[in-house]
Amino acid sequence: MRKSPSGLSSVDNALQLVRLLAQHRALRLSEVADLLGVAPSTAHRLLNSLRAQGFAEQEARNGPYVPGPVLQELGLAAVNRMDVRQVLRPVLERLWARTGETVSLGVLEGRQIRFVDGIESTRTVRVGNRTGVLIPAHCTAAGKAIMAALSEVEFDRRFAGRSLERRTPSSIAGWPELTRELAAIRKAGFAMNVEEGEHGVSAVGAAVCDVLGAPVASLNMVLPSSRMRTKRVGRSLAGAVLDAISDASVALREVPGSGAAGS
């Protein structure tokens, strides 16, 4: 078996590189060479091998290497072995108590968002519990938050080049508009929806990501549009959702066997 200059076999270096990609989420060729203690040519060969097997990908020429779909699927498999609803239920309850609004947990199902858990507001005028509801992802804060967090490869696999359903006059119906919206969501860290999926319903949502940075769910605050008529109002409400996302990330890392503890 071929040995590298550091004394480790090529397999050892490849496995170590997989671990480094999971930990750092993005690495340049020079960084890989330094971390492994190998020549740039050796690092390049290892990265090419991982790319060929789907463990790494490079989204832009000369750009950093990031976890590929296979590595992301392994992370998702670990998350899926637990009941995400059970793990994130306490976070959902705290968000509900803090905001007094209906809150929900959403997961991506194909090109749609499925609300898998929720707690209904006790206010007189409120949005009902949405658990079980299935809506096109691009029409919801919950779905757009997850869409914005997908890798380019996974996004293209699910969405690129396909028509967008228009459920209300406010729905995003064109790809240029959606692309701009998703870029804004990545910058802000949260998504908003003002009557895009349903008349009279607005929402603020953000993605919950696993240790590899892949989105596994979204946490969302859903309220009547009479209390969130504009995205400017939504921005003032986003802090509570972002705090809940921080709590959710901690909760996921602390699940035994998730592969995230201590990272």
Stockholm file with secondary structure:
# STOCKHOLM 1.0

chainA/1-263         MRKSPSGLSSVDNALQLVRLLAQHRALRLSEVADLLGVAPSTAHRLLNSLRAQGFAEQEARNGPYVPGPVLQELGLAAVNRMDVRQVLRPVLERLWARTGETVSLGVLEGRQIRFVDGIESTRTVRVGNRTGVLIPAHCTAAGKAIMAALSEVEFDRRFAGRSLERRTPSSIAGWPELTRELAAIRKAGFAMNVEEGEHGVSAVGAAVCDVLGAPVASLNMVLPSSRMRTKRVGRSLAGAVLDAISDASVALREVPGSGAAGS
#=GR chainA/1-263 SS CCBCTTSCBHHHHHHHHHHHHHHHSCBCHHHHHHHHTCCHHHHHHHHHHHHHTTSEEESSTTCCEEECHHHHHHHHHHHHTSCHHHHHHHHHHHHHHHHCSEEEEEEEETTEEEEEEEECCCSSSCCCCCTTCEEEGGGSHHHHHHHHHSCHHHHHHHTTTCCCCCCSTTSCCSHHHHHHHHHHHHHHSCEEEESSSSTTEEEEEEEEECTTSCEEEEEEEEEETTTCCSHHHHHHHHHHHHHHHHHHHHHHHTSTTSSCTTC
#=GC SS_cons         CCBCTTSCBHHHHHHHHHHHHHHHSCBCHHHHHHHHTCCHHHHHHHHHHHHHTTSEEESSTTCCEEECHHHHHHHHHHHHTSCHHHHHHHHHHHHHHHHCSEEEEEEEETTEEEEEEEECCCSSSCCCCCTTCEEEGGGSHHHHHHHHHSCHHHHHHHTTTCCCCCCSTTSCCSHHHHHHHHHHHHHHSCEEEESSSSTTEEEEEEEEECTTSCEEEEEEEEEETTTCCSHHHHHHHHHHHHHHHHHHHHHHHTSTTSSCTTC
//
